Amino acid sequence: MSLRSLKTAVPLSGGSQQMLRSDRNMLALSDENSMLKQIEATHASDGREFDLRPLLHIVEDILNRAGIVHVETTASQTHAEMEDKNREANFISMLEALSFVIDRIACEISYKALGGADPHATTMSLLSMLSSYNWDAKLMLIMSAFALNYGEFWLLVQIYSSNPLAKSMAILKQLPSIMEHTAPLKPRFDALNSLIRVMMDVTKCVVELRELPSAYISADAQALTTAIAHIPTAVYWTIRSIVACATQITSLTTLGHEFATTEAWELSTLAHKLQNIDDHLRKQLSTCHQHIDEKRSVESYQILLNLFDSIHIDNMKILKALIYSKDDIQPLVDGSTKRRVNIDVLRRKNVLLFISGLDISRDELSILEQIYNESRIHATRMESHQYEVVWIPVVDRTIQWNDAKQKQFESLQSTMPWYTVHSPTMIDKVVIRFIKEVWHLRNKPILVVLDPQGKVVCPNALHMMWIWGSNAFPFTTLREESLWRDETWRLELLVDGIDPSILDWIKEGKYIFLYGGDDVEWVRKFTTTAKALAQAARIPLELVYVGKSSKREKIQRIIATITVEKLGHYWDPTMIWFFWTRLESMLFSKIQLGKIDEHDPMMQEIKKLLSYDKEGGWAVLSRGGSVVVNGHSSTMLPTLTEYDLWKEHIGAKGFDMSFKDHHDKLHSLAHPCSRFEFHSMTGRIPERLKCPECLRGMEKYITFRCCHEEDVGEIEY
């Protein structure tokens, strides 16, 4: 009784079934090891190396034109690539050396297939015939021989009805008879096609493994070692499949369709086995490519670092390394003409690299565009025509680039009057790493300044741009320090050119209250009390509401209340954003210069104002451009309401000094210490910070907020 009959007649216990499966697995493993030893015994390579890529292109082209293999490149592309390779002398000489071998193999395959030889024996015979070649060369030569025979077969199929010579040859090969019975043969041709596709995939994988650059991956790398160990088996089963395909075609052309010997299921079984081999090799190849990419990335990153440490005659090497290194396309778009241009337009100019993601706020773009356009209008006076701005969009490469992102990019690009990179995909991953690690790009845009030789003269001039606009040209760190030395704590510094009316009031010597917060009741009480006091003291007073750095919707509701109740002046949301951005920029500018905690009364006042913004209401009182008091709501409103307690001193000291004295007295009784919040994505965050109220070192905490809130992942002092 056979094993199968026994299994049917007498059911086995669970333990017996497990033992039987184990025995079968051990037997299969033993057979595989034995066959692998036979395969390796045929190998005696003499170490000759061949550039097999051109030969691979030819084989792909033949199989593609035969209508079997649908490769990634089009036929015309492959043909053009092949023609370019054919022009190379070394390829021609290689063909001369190998054409005889290919012809011999083709004849051997046809002869063995015609004689009905054992497929394993035929495969081993072919391996022995090519014993002196490397594994990839063996496979490529045998695939070339198969393509030669297979191409001839399909060439006759395609032209026998139109070419008299081909027609006579086709009759001898019984092709008309075969083509008349295509329906019954379809399963076999489908199986044949599938097998040839996976044969080609395995061949390409083996060639790619041999082409891996040794400079970036050593032979002892685990993935490469694993793949190389499987190559003999992959080569054997690919050749075995070639023999099966050749036998199928030979039986069709010599014995007729009714005598075809190879069943479709046999071809499908081989295709399944080869597919598993290909999947395994591809997995190892992918790991090898990751290893190589990491090595190349490290090398490219170091080259980029070295490039910035070198001295150059102009900025072209630096800009090409950052934007696009090749010369095959124009990588920039001119914002004024919307036409593509070369990087050469930036040669020997001061270049401001505006680097950001696609989530730039419209406020940011609006203000930057205004500053940029003003610099162009006054270019001759300020020499600011000597600098150009280039937008470098940085996107997350792990997220697929789709039509929605492309439209978002194009929408931003269309609004920018300066130069922009044509596509974010042009920016290399190594450059993105450099920008994030060296220039500290997080979620907030930065403005890196390069001088005409490509040297970084300021790691982020965006703070300078917000504070002083194009007056900060040439945007160097030395210029930034010089501008701070010339600054004083005055109202003009706070408002700059945001509101021309304030500049007029300053000239007129009026008292001015800038105030903010998000408590509408406090705003109402503060403005009405201030107006009543101004009337009682007979002083010219103006009030301007400048909102808050966050909670935009709430601020807009307060503005609506101010408008309806006629409580005073206010700014539109964009100007409010710019006011607070400028204040934050003053703080970050000092951080960038490493002077955040030096003895600087002006910076202490700026830090106070930023802290008050996080703690409720506040107000700044000035007389003309001179700031009198910068105070929190807890002391500013009581100073107003307690006017009767200090009004008697106005005659001797004046309104401003009397107000200040009483405010300082209240402040000394109970002053709140400051609190700062830095978004974790802003880049540079100070390790130490002093409280502007008590001048002691502040403690640092890390807080997290829901992503639906406006401030997320903050570092709090």
C-alpha positions in Angstrom: 0.0 0.0 0.0 1.3 3.5 -0.9 1.9 6.2 1.7 -1.1 8.1 0.2 -3.4 5.1 0.5 -2.2 4.4 4.0 -2.9 8.0 5.0 -6.4 7.7 3.6 -7.2 4.4 5.1 -5.8 4.9 8.6 -6.2 8.4 10.1 -3.0 9.5 11.9 -2.9 11.0 15.4 -2.0 14.6 15.9 1.5 13.7 17.1 2.1 11.3 14.2 1.0 13.9 11.7 3.4 16.4 13.2 6.2 13.8 13.1 5.4 13.1 9.4 5.5 16.8 8.5 8.8 17.1 10.3 10.2 14.1 8.5 9.1 15.6 5.1 10.7 18.9 6.0 13.9 17.3 6.9 13.9 15.2 3.7 13.2 18.3 1.6 16.0 20.2 3.4 18.4 17.3 2.8 17.5 17.2 -0.9 18.0 21.0 -1.2 21.4 20.8 0.5 22.4 18.0 -1.7 21.3 19.8 -4.9 23.0 23.0 -3.8 26.3 21.1 -3.4 25.8 19.8 -7.0 25.2 23.3 -8.3 28.2 24.8 -6.5 30.4 21.9 -7.7 29.9 23.1 -11.3 31.3 26.6 -10.4 34.9 27.4 -11.0 35.0 31.1 -11.8 38.2 32.5 -13.3 37.3 36.0 -11.9 36.5 37.7 -15.2 34.1 40.6 -14.8 31.7 41.8 -17.5 29.4 44.9 -17.7 26.2 43.0 -18.1 23.9 46.0 -18.1 23.9 46.6 -21.9 23.2 42.9 -22.5 20.4 43.0 -20.0 18.9 46.0 -22.0 19.0 44.0 -25.2 17.3 41.0 -23.7 14.6 43.2 -22.2 14.1 44.9 -25.5 13.7 41.5 -27.3 11.2 40.2 -24.8 9.4 43.5 -24.7 9.0 43.6 -28.5 7.9 40.0 -28.4 5.0 41.2 -26.3 5.9 39.2 -23.2 7.7 41.3 -20.6 6.3 44.7 -19.8 9.4 46.4 -18.3 9.4 49.8 -16.6 11.0 51.7 -19.5 9.3 52.0 -22.8 10.6 50.3 -25.9 11.8 53.5 -27.4 13.6 54.4 -24.2 15.2 51.0 -24.0 16.2 51.1 -27.6 17.8 54.5 -27.3 19.6 53.4 -24.2 20.8 50.3 -26.0 22.0 52.4 -29.0 24.0 54.6 -26.7 25.6 51.5 -25.1 26.3 50.0 -28.5 28.5 53.0 -29.3 30.9 52.1 -26.6 33.9 50.1 -27.7 34.0 47.9 -24.7 30.5 46.7 -25.2 31.2 45.9 -28.8 34.3 43.9 -27.9 32.3 42.1 -25.2 29.7 41.1 -27.7 32.4 39.8 -30.0 33.8 37.7 -27.1 30.5 36.4 -26.0 28.4 36.0 -29.2 29.9 32.5 -29.9 29.1 31.4 -26.3 25.5 32.7 -26.6 25.0 30.9 -30.0 26.4 27.7 -28.6 24.1 27.9 -25.5 21.1 28.6 -27.8 21.8 25.6 -29.9 22.3 23.4 -26.8 19.0 24.6 -25.3 17.2 23.8 -28.6 18.8 20.5 -29.0 18.1 19.3 -25.4 14.5 20.6 -25.7 14.0 18.8 -29.0 15.4 15.5 -27.6 13.2 15.7 -24.5 16.2 15.6 -22.1 15.7 15.7 -18.3 15.3 19.4 -17.3 17.6 19.0 -14.3 20.3 17.3 -16.3 20.0 20.0 -19.0 20.3 22.7 -16.4 23.4 21.1 -14.8 24.9 20.7 -18.3 24.5 24.4 -19.0 26.0 25.3 -15.7 29.0 23.1 -16.3 29.4 24.6 -19.8 29.7 28.0 -18.2 31.7 27.0 -15.1 34.4 29.6 -15.5 31.9 32.5 -15.5 30.5 34.3 -12.5 27.0 33.5 -11.4 25.5 36.7 -12.9 27.3 36.2 -16.2 26.1 32.5 -16.4 22.5 33.6 -15.9 22.8 36.6 -18.3 24.4 34.5 -21.1 21.7 31.8 -20.8 18.9 34.4 -20.7 20.5 36.0 -23.9 20.5 32.6 -25.6 16.8 32.0 -24.7 15.9 35.5 -25.9 17.6 34.8 -29.2 15.5 31.7 -29.7 12.3 33.1 -28.3 12.7 36.3 -30.3 13.1 34.4 -33.5 9.9 32.4 -32.7 7.8 35.6 -32.1 9.3 37.4 -35.0 8.0 34.8 -37.3 4.6 34.9 -35.6 4.4 38.6 -36.1 5.5 38.9 -39.7 4.7 35.5 -41.3 1.4 36.9 -42.9 3.2 39.8 -44.5 6.7 38.6 -45.4 7.0 35.8 -48.0 10.3 34.5 -46.6 8.9 34.5 -43.1 5.7 32.7 -44.3 7.7 29.8 -45.8 9.8 29.5 -42.6 6.6 29.7 -40.5 5.0 26.8 -42.5 8.1 24.6 -41.7 7.7 25.5 -38.0 3.9 24.8 -38.2 3.2 28.3 -36.9 0.0 28.8 -38.9 -1.4 25.7 -37.3 -0.5 26.9 -33.9 -2.0 30.4 -34.4 -5.3 28.7 -35.6 -5.6 27.0 -32.1 -4.8 30.0 -29.9 -7.9 29.5 -27.6 -6.8 26.1 -26.3 -3.2 27.2 -26.0 -4.1 30.5 -24.1 -3.6 29.0 -20.6 -0.2 27.8 -21.6 0.8 31.1 -23.2 -0.4 32.9 -20.1 1.6 30.6 -17.9 4.6 31.0 -20.2 4.3 34.8 -20.1 4.1 34.9 -16.3 7.2 32.6 -16.0 9.3 34.7 -18.4 8.4 37.8 -16.5 9.6 36.4 -13.2 12.7 34.9 -14.9 13.5 38.4 -16.1 12.9 39.9 -12.6 15.3 37.4 -11.0 17.9 38.0 -13.6 17.8 41.7 -13.1 18.0 41.2 -9.3 21.1 39.0 -9.6 22.7 41.6 -11.9 21.8 44.5 -9.5 23.3 42.6 -6.6 26.6 42.2 -8.5 26.6 45.9 -9.4 26.3 47.1 -5.8 29.2 49.5 -5.2 31.8 47.9 -2.9 32.8 51.4 -1.7 29.5 51.7 0.2 28.8 48.1 1.1 31.3 45.4 2.1 31.0 41.7 1.2 30.5 40.8 4.8 27.3 42.9 5.2 24.6 40.6 6.4 22.0 41.4 3.8 24.5 41.0 0.9 26.0 37.8 2.4 22.5 36.3 2.7 21.6 37.4 -0.9 24.9 36.0 -2.4 24.3 32.7 -0.6 21.0 32.3 -2.4 22.3 33.3 -5.9 23.4 29.8 -7.0 19.9 28.5 -6.2 18.3 31.5 -7.9 20.5 30.9 -11.0 19.7 27.2 -11.1 15.9 27.6 -10.9 15.9 30.4 -13.5 17.9 28.2 -15.9 15.6 25.4 -15.1 12.6 27.6 -16.0 14.3 28.7 -19.2 14.7 25.0 -20.2 10.9 24.5 -19.4 10.0 27.5 -21.6 12.2 26.4 -24.4 10.8 22.9 -24.2 7.2 24.3 -24.5 8.1 26.4 -27.6 10.0 23.6 -29.2 7.2 21.1 -28.7 4.8 23.6 -30.2 6.9 24.2 -33.3 8.0 20.7 -34.0 5.2 18.4 -32.9 2.2 20.7 -33.0 -0.1 22.1 -30.4 -1.8 18.7 -29.6 1.6 17.2 -28.6 2.9 20.1 -26.4 4.6 18.3 -23.5 4.8 20.9 -20.8 1.6 21.5 -19.0 0.5 25.0 -17.9 0.5 24.0 -14.2 4.2 23.0 -14.4 5.1 26.4 -15.7 2.9 28.0 -13.0 4.7 25.9 -10.3 8.1 27.1 -11.6 6.8 30.7 -11.7 5.6 30.4 -8.1 8.9 29.0 -6.9 10.9 31.7 -8.8 8.6 34.4 -7.4 9.4 33.3 -3.9 13.1 33.4 -4.8 12.8 36.9 -6.3 10.9 38.2 -3.3 13.6 37.0 -1.0 16.4 38.5 -3.1 14.5 41.8 -3.5 14.1 42.0 0.2 17.8 41.6 0.7 18.6 44.0 -2.2 16.3 46.6 -0.6 18.2 46.3 2.7 21.5 46.6 0.8 20.2 49.8 -1.0 19.2 51.2 2.4 22.7 50.6 3.7 24.2 52.2 0.7 21.9 55.2 0.8 22.9 55.7 4.5 26.6 55.5 3.6 26.2 57.9 0.7 24.0 60.2 2.8 26.7 60.4 5.5 29.3 61.1 2.8 27.2 63.7 1.0 26.4 65.3 4.3 30.1 65.6 5.2 30.8 67.0 1.7 28.2 69.7 2.3 29.6 70.5 5.7 33.1 70.8 4.2 31.8 73.0 1.4 30.6 75.6 3.9 33.9 75.5 5.6 35.8 76.3 2.4 36.5 79.6 0.7 34.9 80.2 -2.7 35.3 82.8 -5.4 31.5 83.1 -5.8 28.3 81.5 -4.4 27.6 79.1 -7.3 29.0 75.9 -5.6 27.1 76.6 -2.4 23.8 77.4 -4.2 24.0 74.4 -6.5 24.7 72.1 -3.6 21.7 73.5 -1.8 19.2 73.8 -4.6 20.1 71.6 -7.6 23.5 70.4 -8.6 22.8 69.4 -12.2 22.7 71.6 -15.3 19.9 69.7 -17.2 17.1 72.0 -16.1 16.4 75.5 -14.9 15.8 75.1 -11.2 14.4 78.5 -10.2 11.2 80.5 -11.0 11.5 84.3 -11.3 8.7 85.6 -9.1 8.3 88.8 -11.2 8.0 87.1 -14.6 7.0 83.6 -13.5 9.6 82.1 -15.9 12.1 79.4 -15.3 15.7 80.7 -14.8 19.2 79.2 -14.0 21.0 79.6 -10.7 23.4 81.9 -12.5 21.0 84.8 -11.9 22.2 84.8 -8.2 25.9 84.8 -9.0 28.0 87.1 -6.6 24.9 88.5 -5.0 23.8 88.5 -1.4 21.2 85.8 -1.2 18.6 85.4 1.5 17.3 81.8 1.6 13.7 81.9 2.8 13.3 78.3 4.1 10.0 77.0 5.2 7.3 74.3 4.8 4.1 74.7 3.0 2.2 76.0 6.1 3.4 79.6 5.9 0.8 82.0 7.2 -0.6 84.6 4.9 0.3 87.3 7.4 3.9 86.2 7.2 4.0 86.3 3.4 2.0 89.6 3.3 4.5 91.5 5.6 7.6 89.9 4.0 6.3 90.8 0.5 5.7 94.4 1.7 9.2 94.7 3.0 10.7 93.2 -0.1 8.7 95.5 -2.5 9.6 98.5 -0.4 13.3 97.6 -0.7 13.0 97.4 -4.5 11.3 100.9 -4.6 14.1 102.4 -2.5 16.9 100.2 -4.0 19.1 103.0 -5.3 19.1 104.7 -1.9 19.6 101.6 0.2 21.7 99.5 -2.1 19.3 96.7 -1.3 19.0 95.7 -4.9 22.2 93.8 -4.2 20.3 91.1 -2.4 17.9 88.5 -3.7 15.4 86.3 -1.9 15.0 82.6 -2.8 12.2 80.4 -1.3 13.4 76.9 -0.5 10.4 74.8 0.3 11.1 71.9 2.7 8.6 69.1 2.8 8.4 65.8 4.6 9.7 63.1 2.2 8.0 60.3 4.1 4.6 61.7 3.1 3.6 61.1 -0.5 3.6 64.1 -2.8 0.1 64.3 -4.3 -2.0 66.7 -6.4 -3.4 68.5 -3.3 0.2 69.3 -2.0 1.2 70.3 -5.5 -1.7 72.8 -5.7 -0.9 74.1 -2.2 2.8 74.6 -3.3 1.8 76.3 -6.6 -0.7 78.6 -4.8 2.1 79.8 -2.4 4.6 80.1 -5.2 2.3 82.2 -7.4 2.1 84.9 -4.6 5.8 85.3 -4.1 7.6 88.2 -6.0 11.1 86.7 -5.3 12.8 83.6 -6.7 11.4 80.2 -5.8 12.7 76.7 -6.3 10.7 75.1 -9.1 9.6 72.0 -7.1 10.2 70.9 -3.5 11.2 67.4 -4.8 14.4 69.0 -6.2 15.7 69.6 -2.7 17.9 66.6 -1.8 17.3 64.7 1.5 20.8 65.5 2.6 20.2 69.2 2.2 17.0 68.9 4.2 19.0 67.2 7.0 21.6 69.9 6.8 19.0 72.7 7.0 17.3 71.1 10.1 20.5 70.1 12.0 22.8 73.0 11.2 20.4 75.8 10.5 17.8 74.6 13.1 14.7 74.7 10.9 11.7 73.4 12.8 8.2 74.5 11.9 8.9 78.2 11.8 10.4 79.7 8.6 14.0 80.9 8.7 16.0 83.4 6.6 19.6 82.3 6.1 21.9 85.0 4.6 24.7 84.1 2.2 27.2 86.7 1.1 28.4 86.9 -2.6 30.9 84.1 -1.9 28.3 81.8 -0.4 29.4 82.2 3.2 26.7 82.2 5.9 26.8 85.7 7.5 23.6 85.2 9.5 21.9 81.9 10.4 18.5 83.5 10.6 17.9 87.1 9.5 14.1 86.8 9.7 14.2 88.5 13.1 16.2 91.4 11.7 13.8 91.6 8.8 10.8 91.9 11.1 12.5 94.4 13.4 14.3 96.7 10.9 13.2 95.6 7.5 15.6 96.2 4.7 17.5 98.8 6.9 19.2 95.7 8.3 21.0 95.1 4.9 23.5 93.3 4.5 21.8 91.2 7.2 25.0 90.1 8.9 25.5 89.3 12.5 27.7 92.4 12.8 25.0 94.5 11.4 22.5 93.1 13.8 24.8 93.9 16.8 25.3 97.4 15.4 21.5 98.1 15.1 21.0 97.0 18.7 23.7 99.3 19.9 21.8 102.2 18.3 18.4 101.3 19.7 16.7 102.7 22.7 13.5 101.9 24.6 11.0 104.0 22.7 7.6 103.8 21.2 8.9 104.0 17.7 10.8 100.7 18.3 7.6 99.0 19.3 5.3 100.2 16.5 7.8 100.9 13.7 5.7 101.8 10.7 2.7 99.7 11.6 0.5 102.7 12.3 1.4 106.1 10.7 -1.2 107.8 13.0 1.0 106.9 16.0 4.0 108.5 14.4 1.9 111.7 14.0 0.9 111.6 17.7 4.5 111.2 18.7 5.4 114.3 16.8 2.6 116.1 18.5 3.8 115.1 21.9 0.5 113.3 22.8 0.2 110.8 25.6 -0.4 107.3 24.1 -1.6 104.1 25.6 -0.8 100.9 23.8 -2.8 98.1 25.5 -3.8 94.5 25.0 -5.4 91.4 26.5 -8.3 89.1 25.8 -10.7 90.2 28.6 -13.4 92.3 27.1 -14.6 93.6 30.5 -11.1 94.8 31.4 -10.7 96.4 28.0 -14.0 98.3 28.5 -13.1 99.4 32.0 -9.5 100.4 31.2 -10.5 102.5 28.1 -13.4 104.3 29.8 -11.3 105.0 33.0 -8.3 106.3 30.9 -10.5 108.6 28.9 -12.1 110.0 32.1 -8.7 110.5 33.6 -7.4 112.3 30.5 -10.4 114.6 30.6 -9.9 115.3 34.3 -6.1 115.9 33.9 -6.6 117.8 30.7 -4.0 115.9 28.7 -4.2 114.8 25.1 -4.5 111.0 25.2 -4.9 108.4 22.5 -5.6 104.7 23.1 -4.6 101.8 20.7 -5.7 98.2 21.2 -3.0 95.8 19.9 -4.7 92.5 20.9 -2.8 89.4 21.9 -0.3 87.1 20.2 -2.8 84.2 20.1 -6.6 83.6 20.4 -7.2 85.5 17.1 -11.0 84.8 17.0 -11.5 86.1 20.5 -9.4 89.3 19.7 -11.6 89.9 16.7 -14.7 89.9 18.9 -13.1 92.4 21.2 -12.3 94.6 18.2 -15.9 94.4 17.2 -16.9 95.6 20.7 -14.3 98.5 20.5 -15.8 99.5 17.2 -19.4 99.5 18.4 -18.8 101.2 21.7 -16.2 103.6 20.2 -13.6 102.8 22.8 -10.6 103.9 20.8 -8.3 102.9 18.0 -7.3 99.3 17.1 -5.2 97.5 14.5 -6.4 94.9 12.0 -5.4 91.2 12.7 -2.4 91.3 10.3 -0.9 94.3 12.0 -1.5 92.8 15.4 0.3 89.6 14.3 3.2 91.7 13.0 3.4 93.6 16.3 3.8 90.5 18.4 6.0 88.8 15.8 8.4 91.8 16.0 8.5 91.6 19.8 9.2 87.9 19.7 11.8 88.6 17.0 13.6 91.0 19.4 13.8 88.3 22.0 15.0 85.7 19.5 17.5 88.1 18.0 19.1 88.5 21.4 19.0 84.7 21.9 20.7 84.3 18.6 23.4 86.8 19.5 23.9 85.0 22.9 23.0 88.2 24.8 19.6 87.5 26.1 20.6 87.9 29.8 23.1 90.7 29.6 22.4 93.9 31.5 20.1 95.6 29.0 17.2 97.6 30.4 15.5 97.8 27.0 15.4 93.9 26.7 14.0 93.7 30.2 11.1 95.8 29.2 10.6 93.7 26.0 10.6 90.5 28.1 8.1 92.1 30.5 5.7 92.9 27.6 6.0 89.4 26.2 5.4 87.9 29.6 2.3 90.2 30.2 0.9 88.9 27.0 0.7 85.4 28.6 -0.8 86.7 31.8 -3.8 88.8 30.9 -4.1 92.5 30.2 -1.3 95.1 30.0 -0.6 98.7 28.9 2.3 100.8 27.8 2.1 104.6 28.5 4.3 106.9 26.5 4.6 110.7 26.1 5.5 111.2 22.5 8.1 108.6 21.8 9.3 108.2 25.4 7.9 105.2 27.2 6.8 106.2 30.7 5.4 102.9 32.1 5.2 99.3 30.9 2.9 97.5 33.3 0.5 94.6 33.9 -3.2 95.0 34.1 -3.0 94.3 37.9 -1.1 97.6 38.4 -2.0 99.8 35.4 -5.8 99.9 36.0 -5.5 100.6 39.7 -3.1 103.4 38.9 -5.8 105.0 36.8 -8.6 104.4 39.3 -6.5 105.8 42.1 -6.0 109.1 40.3 -7.2 111.1 43.2 -4.3 109.8 45.3 -1.6 111.1 43.1 -3.1 114.0 41.1 -1.8 116.5 43.6 1.8 115.7 42.5 1.2 116.5 38.9 1.9 120.2 39.3 5.4 119.5 40.7 6.4 116.4 38.8 4.2 116.4 35.7 1.5 113.9 34.7 3.9 111.3 33.3 6.2 111.1 36.4 3.4 111.3 38.8 1.7 108.3 37.0 5.0 106.4 37.0 5.7 107.0 40.7 2.3 105.7 41.8 2.4 102.8 39.5 5.9 101.8 40.7 4.6 102.0 44.3 1.8 99.6 43.5 4.2 97.3 41.6 6.6 97.1 44.5 3.8 95.8 46.8 2.9 92.8 44.7 4.6 92.4 41.3 4.0 89.1 39.5 7.1 87.3 38.2 7.3 86.7 34.5 6.4 83.7 32.4 7.6 82.9 28.9 6.5 80.2 26.5 8.7 79.0 23.6 7.2 76.7 21.0 9.3 73.6 20.7 9.4 74.0 17.0 10.9 77.5 17.0 14.5 76.2 16.8 16.9 77.9 19.2 15.5 78.0 22.8 17.6 79.5 25.6 19.0 77.2 28.2 18.8 79.9 30.9 16.7 83.0 31.2 16.4 85.7 33.9 13.1 87.1 35.1 12.8 90.7 34.0 10.9 91.5 37.2 13.1 90.1 40.0 16.2 89.4 37.8 16.6 85.9 39.2 17.2 82.8 37.1 13.9 81.2 35.9 13.0 77.6 36.0 12.2 75.7 32.9 9.2 73.3 32.4 8.0 71.4 29.4 4.2 71.5 28.9 2.0 69.8 26.3 -1.2 71.1 24.9 -3.9 69.7 22.7 -3.2 70.1 19.0 -6.5 72.0 18.7 -5.1 74.8 20.8 -3.0 77.5 19.3 0.2 76.8 21.3 1.4 73.2 21.2 4.4 71.5 22.8 5.7 74.5 24.7 8.8 75.0 26.8 7.8 77.3 29.7 10.0 79.5 31.9 
